[in-house]
Amino acid sequence: MSLPLILGALPGGKYAVYIWPAYGVTVLGFAWMTADTLVRAWRWRRKAQAQEAMRQTSPQS
């Protein structure tokens, strides 16, 4: 079975070959952006907590 034959069976008529891959690329893009945002937030939080811990353990002048 070829990809155009499989995609042609999905709703979308004769344009299904173009519509469904576009949906797939869009979903992958959103997944990438979400994962990237979560990883950056996790790193930022970890860095902020480390800086806060350093500030609390350093002697006050």
Secondary structure as GFF3:
##gff-version 3
##sequence-region A 1 61
A	DSSP	alpha_helix	3	9	.	.	.	ID=ss1
A	DSSP	three_ten_helix	13	15	.	.	.	ID=ss2
A	DSSP	alpha_helix	16	57	.	.	.	ID=ss3
###
